[in-house]
Amino acid sequence: MTLLRGRPVGICLLSLWAAAQSVPGAWLSIGASGKTAVLGWLFFVVEIAVAVGLLFPALAAWYAVLASLAVNLFVFSALLWVCAFIASAWGLHSTELMAAIGAAFYFVFLSWGFVYLFHPDVEAYFRGSVNAPPA
């Protein structure tokens, strides 16, 4: 497994992805007040905690990223079906093609992340036994 400063590179990529997902929560919270702002800041804090939990292995972060990947896979698979329906019903135009290609690449990334989390070396990373000195 390729490591970056003692951490798997895939975990670093998923940590960046989790941190990038926190941006909409902060953006929403800046201009809102009341419950919307509280929920937005809560989402922001949870996503940053998940990103940090991936870099410093915490099993709760693994479960949170797994759930987030599953929800994103469901949403973007529905989006791809919508793009496919539009393409088949009205013909594939340049605007739908770009949306479908972008969603397909994101879907492939999400699928890779979901499968990657079940890799034995990643599970060992969360158990704390990656690069452990021999006993």
N, C-alpha and C positions, 0 to 999 in steps of 0.2 A: 504494500500500500504506500502511495506517495504521501510523504509527510511535509508539512510546512510548520516549522518551529515546534515540532513535536506533536502536531495535530494533523489528522487526515485532511487532505485538501478538500475533499467533498464536504466535510463538516464545516470548513471555512466558507465554502460557497453557500451552503445552506444557512449559515449564520448571517452572511451578507444579505441573503434573500429575506430572512426573518427581520433583519434591521430595516431593509427597504420597505417592508410591509408596514412598518410603524409610521412612515411619513404621512400617509393619508389621515391617520388618527390625529397627528399633531396639527396638520393643516386644517382639519375640521374644527379642532378645539380652539385654535387661535381666534377664529371669527365667531365662535358660538358662546352661549352662556347657558347656565342651568344644567339640566340633565345631559344634554347633548355634549357639552364641554366636559363634564365629568366622565361620561362614557368614552369620549374620544381620548382624553388623557389616560384613562385606565387601559384602553387598548394600546396606546403608545408605550406605557410602562411595561405591560405584559409582553409585548413583542420585543422590546429591548432586553427584558429579563430572559426571554427565551433565547435570543441571540447570544447573550453572555453565558447562559446555561449550556449552550452547545460548545462554546469555546473552553469553558471549564466544566467538564462533563457532569451533568446533572440528569438523572434519569427522568425527572419531571419534564425537562426541556425536550428530551427525546419523544416523550408521549405528546407534548404540545405541538411539536413540529410534525409529528406523524398525523395528528388530527388536522392540523392546518393544511398539510399537503392533501389529505383525503378530501377535505371540503373544496379546496381549489381545483382538484382533479374533477370533482363532480360538476362544479360551476363551469369550468372551461370545456368539459366534454359536452355539456348542454350548449355552450356557445358554438362549438364546432358543428354540432348537429343543426343549429340555426343557420350557420353559414352554408352548410351543405344543402339545407332545404332551399335557401334563397338561390343558391347556385343552380339547383336542379329545376326550380319552378320558374325563375325569370332569366336564367342564363347567367353565366359567370362574367361579371364586369370587373374592371380594374379595382374598384373600391372594395368589393367583396373579396377579391383575391388577396389583397394586402391584409385585410382583417383575418382571413382564413389562414394565411401563412404565418402571421404573427401569433395567432392563437395556437396553431399547430406546434410551432417551436416552443412556446411556453408550456404546452401540454406535454411535449417530450421531456422538457426539463423537469416538470413536476413528476412525471412517471419515473425518470431516473432517480430523483430524490427519494421517492417512496421506496423503490427497490433497494437503493443504496443504504437506507437505514437498517435493512435486515441483513446486511453483509456481516459475516462473522467477525471481521476485524473491527468494524464499527461497534458491534456489540461488545467486543473486548475493550474498546476505547471507553465506553460508558461504564464498564465494570472496573476500569482502572488498571488493566493488565497489559496495555500496549506499551511496548518498549521497556517493560519491566526487566531489571537485571536478573540473570539466572540465579536461582537459589543455590 
